[in-house]
Amino acid sequence: MREKPEFEARAGGSRDLDLEQVRSDLEDLGIDPEFSRPVAQRLVAIAPGLTDVEYTAILDGVTAAYSVHRDRVGPSDPRVQQGNELRRLMEGCTGELRKLDEGLQMLSAYLLRMCALASREGSGNLH
């Protein structure tokens, strides 16, 4: 998450919520635009006249809830989803390459023993 933005203090300690300002503040806190727009609309509708402390607390709560949601569901950006899928595939490929490496090492050890056995018998040929 990004650093908390500094909010301009209002006279009287309360603020009239402006849709674009709430959306901007949410996005400054690292919330995706697709999520910040409907949340900002909801906040403007249900919470007019908040004090600065209440406003900051609500933004903290929305940010915390969004963070939990994002961790459970995953990011909405298709490029991030593709990157995560690619990482998962590469991790699977890495495991398979390790297995292949182990198999090749065993085959190499077997062939070295066969070469040593063939040279002791004097023929030098494995076939």
Short mmCIF file of the C-alpha atoms (twelve columns), coordinates in Angstrom:
data_MODEL
# 
_entry.id   MODEL 
# 
loop_
_atom_site.group_PDB 
_atom_site.id 
_atom_site.type_symbol 
_atom_site.label_atom_id 
_atom_site.label_alt_id 
_atom_site.label_comp_id 
_atom_site.label_asym_id 
_atom_site.label_seq_id 
_atom_site.Cartn_x 
_atom_site.Cartn_y 
_atom_site.Cartn_z 
_atom_site.pdbx_PDB_model_num 
ATOM 1   C CA . MET A 1   0.000   0.000   0.000   1 
ATOM 2   C CA . ARG A 2   1.033   3.551   -0.569  1 
ATOM 3   C CA . GLU A 3   1.707   6.115   2.115   1 
ATOM 4   C CA . LYS A 4   -1.374  7.771   3.607   1 
ATOM 5   C CA . PRO A 5   -2.220  11.053  1.942   1 
ATOM 6   C CA . GLU A 6   -2.433  14.175  4.033   1 
ATOM 7   C CA . PHE A 7   -6.004  15.442  4.198   1 
ATOM 8   C CA . GLU A 8   -6.796  19.113  4.243   1 
ATOM 9   C CA . ALA A 9   -8.331  20.155  7.566   1 
ATOM 10  C CA . ARG A 10  -11.792 21.704  7.280   1 
ATOM 11  C CA . ALA A 11  -13.156 24.536  9.366   1 
ATOM 12  C CA . GLY A 12  -15.375 23.153  12.106  1 
ATOM 13  C CA . GLY A 13  -13.735 19.727  11.846  1 
ATOM 14  C CA . SER A 14  -16.271 18.255  9.419   1 
ATOM 15  C CA . ARG A 15  -16.060 17.713  5.704   1 
ATOM 16  C CA . ASP A 16  -18.590 17.536  2.924   1 
ATOM 17  C CA . LEU A 17  -17.612 14.500  0.921   1 
ATOM 18  C CA . ASP A 18  -16.796 15.185  -2.696  1 
ATOM 19  C CA . LEU A 19  -17.063 12.113  -4.919  1 
ATOM 20  C CA . GLU A 20  -13.905 12.786  -6.915  1 
ATOM 21  C CA . GLN A 21  -11.879 13.667  -3.820  1 
ATOM 22  C CA . VAL A 22  -12.932 10.475  -2.006  1 
ATOM 23  C CA . ARG A 23  -12.146 8.420   -5.103  1 
ATOM 24  C CA . SER A 24  -8.776  10.121  -5.437  1 
ATOM 25  C CA . ASP A 25  -7.972  9.589   -1.739  1 
ATOM 26  C CA . LEU A 26  -8.841  5.889   -2.029  1 
ATOM 27  C CA . GLU A 27  -6.657  5.495   -5.110  1 
ATOM 28  C CA . ASP A 28  -3.824  7.325   -3.330  1 
ATOM 29  C CA . LEU A 29  -4.067  4.574   -0.712  1 
ATOM 30  C CA . GLY A 30  -3.536  1.928   -3.412  1 
ATOM 31  C CA . ILE A 31  -7.116  0.938   -4.172  1 
ATOM 32  C CA . ASP A 32  -7.913  0.065   -7.793  1 
ATOM 33  C CA . PRO A 33  -10.095 2.551   -9.682  1 
ATOM 34  C CA . GLU A 34  -12.731 -0.120  -10.408 1 
ATOM 35  C CA . PHE A 35  -13.153 -0.589  -6.658  1 
ATOM 36  C CA . SER A 36  -12.678 3.026   -5.558  1 
ATOM 37  C CA . ARG A 37  -15.459 4.466   -7.746  1 
ATOM 38  C CA . PRO A 38  -18.407 2.502   -6.298  1 
ATOM 39  C CA . VAL A 39  -17.035 2.757   -2.763  1 
ATOM 40  C CA . ALA A 40  -16.643 6.530   -3.094  1 
ATOM 41  C CA . GLN A 41  -20.219 6.816   -4.400  1 
ATOM 42  C CA . ARG A 42  -21.474 4.800   -1.432  1 
ATOM 43  C CA . LEU A 43  -19.472 6.836   1.098   1 
ATOM 44  C CA . VAL A 44  -20.707 10.147  -0.302  1 
ATOM 45  C CA . ALA A 45  -24.296 8.878   -0.092  1 
ATOM 46  C CA . ILE A 46  -24.208 7.405   3.421   1 
ATOM 47  C CA . ALA A 47  -21.668 9.518   5.323   1 
ATOM 48  C CA . PRO A 48  -21.972 13.255  4.729   1 
ATOM 49  C CA . GLY A 49  -20.461 15.682  7.223   1 
ATOM 50  C CA . LEU A 50  -17.720 13.460  8.639   1 
ATOM 51  C CA . THR A 51  -15.005 14.885  10.818  1 
ATOM 52  C CA . ASP A 52  -11.463 14.547  9.544   1 
ATOM 53  C CA . VAL A 53  -10.802 11.807  12.096  1 
ATOM 54  C CA . GLU A 54  -13.918 9.882   11.025  1 
ATOM 55  C CA . TYR A 55  -13.044 10.318  7.360   1 
ATOM 56  C CA . THR A 56  -9.522  9.008   7.909   1 
ATOM 57  C CA . ALA A 57  -10.870 6.084   9.939   1 
ATOM 58  C CA . ILE A 58  -13.320 5.179   7.178   1 
ATOM 59  C CA . LEU A 59  -10.575 5.301   4.548   1 
ATOM 60  C CA . ASP A 60  -8.399  3.096   6.775   1 
ATOM 61  C CA . GLY A 61  -11.270 0.620   7.122   1 
ATOM 62  C CA . VAL A 62  -11.947 0.541   3.388   1 
ATOM 63  C CA . THR A 63  -8.228  0.078   2.710   1 
ATOM 64  C CA . ALA A 64  -8.000  -2.800  5.197   1 
ATOM 65  C CA . ALA A 65  -11.096 -4.504  3.767   1 
ATOM 66  C CA . TYR A 66  -9.818  -4.047  0.215   1 
ATOM 67  C CA . SER A 67  -6.445  -5.512  1.162   1 
ATOM 68  C CA . VAL A 68  -8.073  -8.637  2.612   1 
ATOM 69  C CA . HIS A 69  -10.353 -8.953  -0.413  1 
ATOM 70  C CA . ARG A 70  -7.469  -8.538  -2.859  1 
ATOM 71  C CA . ASP A 71  -5.386  -11.151 -1.039  1 
ATOM 72  C CA . ARG A 72  -8.244  -13.670 -1.180  1 
ATOM 73  C CA . VAL A 73  -9.494  -12.996 -4.696  1 
ATOM 74  C CA . GLY A 74  -6.315  -11.795 -6.353  1 
ATOM 75  C CA . PRO A 75  -5.641  -8.672  -8.326  1 
ATOM 76  C CA . SER A 76  -8.118  -7.523  -10.963 1 
ATOM 77  C CA . ASP A 77  -5.481  -6.387  -13.451 1 
ATOM 78  C CA . PRO A 78  -5.305  -9.043  -16.186 1 
ATOM 79  C CA . ARG A 79  -1.562  -8.463  -16.583 1 
ATOM 80  C CA . VAL A 80  -1.006  -9.253  -12.916 1 
ATOM 81  C CA . GLN A 81  -3.220  -12.333 -13.195 1 
ATOM 82  C CA . GLN A 82  -1.262  -13.459 -16.249 1 
ATOM 83  C CA . GLY A 83  2.003   -12.827 -14.407 1 
ATOM 84  C CA . ASN A 84  0.788   -14.900 -11.459 1 
ATOM 85  C CA . GLU A 85  -0.280  -17.701 -13.791 1 
ATOM 86  C CA . LEU A 86  3.080   -17.577 -15.561 1 
ATOM 87  C CA . ARG A 87  4.885   -17.710 -12.207 1 
ATOM 88  C CA . ARG A 88  2.785   -20.734 -11.173 1 
ATOM 89  C CA . LEU A 89  3.576   -22.497 -14.459 1 
ATOM 90  C CA . MET A 90  7.285   -21.719 -14.148 1 
ATOM 91  C CA . GLU A 91  7.336   -23.079 -10.587 1 
ATOM 92  C CA . GLY A 92  5.719   -26.285 -11.874 1 
ATOM 93  C CA . CYS A 93  8.231   -26.430 -14.715 1 
ATOM 94  C CA . THR A 94  11.083  -25.962 -12.248 1 
ATOM 95  C CA . GLY A 95  9.909   -28.988 -10.269 1 
ATOM 96  C CA . GLU A 96  9.721   -31.092 -13.412 1 
ATOM 97  C CA . LEU A 97  13.202  -29.978 -14.492 1 
ATOM 98  C CA . ARG A 98  14.575  -31.029 -11.096 1 
ATOM 99  C CA . LYS A 99  13.042  -34.471 -11.577 1 
ATOM 100 C CA . LEU A 100 14.542  -34.669 -15.065 1 
ATOM 101 C CA . ASP A 101 17.937  -33.627 -13.703 1 
ATOM 102 C CA . GLU A 102 17.776  -36.365 -11.053 1 
ATOM 103 C CA . GLY A 103 16.853  -38.922 -13.696 1 
ATOM 104 C CA . LEU A 104 19.735  -37.827 -15.930 1 
ATOM 105 C CA . GLN A 105 22.162  -38.029 -13.014 1 
ATOM 106 C CA . MET A 106 21.030  -41.593 -12.289 1 
ATOM 107 C CA . LEU A 107 21.342  -42.505 -15.973 1 
ATOM 108 C CA . SER A 108 24.811  -40.957 -16.079 1 
ATOM 109 C CA . ALA A 109 25.893  -42.916 -13.012 1 
ATOM 110 C CA . TYR A 110 24.543  -46.134 -14.568 1 
ATOM 111 C CA . LEU A 111 26.380  -45.480 -17.851 1 
ATOM 112 C CA . LEU A 112 29.635  -44.744 -16.008 1 
ATOM 113 C CA . ARG A 113 29.332  -48.071 -14.156 1 
ATOM 114 C CA . MET A 114 28.621  -49.859 -17.424 1 
ATOM 115 C CA . CYS A 115 31.680  -48.222 -19.051 1 
ATOM 116 C CA . ALA A 116 33.844  -49.207 -16.084 1 
ATOM 117 C CA . LEU A 117 32.517  -52.785 -16.224 1 
ATOM 118 C CA . ALA A 118 33.082  -52.988 -19.992 1 
ATOM 119 C CA . SER A 119 36.644  -51.684 -19.704 1 
ATOM 120 C CA . ARG A 120 37.383  -54.267 -16.999 1 
ATOM 121 C CA . GLU A 121 36.131  -56.989 -19.288 1 
ATOM 122 C CA . GLY A 122 38.398  -55.656 -22.003 1 
ATOM 123 C CA . SER A 123 35.928  -55.020 -24.798 1 
ATOM 124 C CA . GLY A 124 35.328  -51.309 -24.171 1 
ATOM 125 C CA . ASN A 125 32.041  -51.490 -26.106 1 
ATOM 126 C CA . LEU A 126 28.680  -51.155 -24.390 1 
ATOM 127 C CA . HIS A 127 26.629  -52.656 -27.210 1 
# 
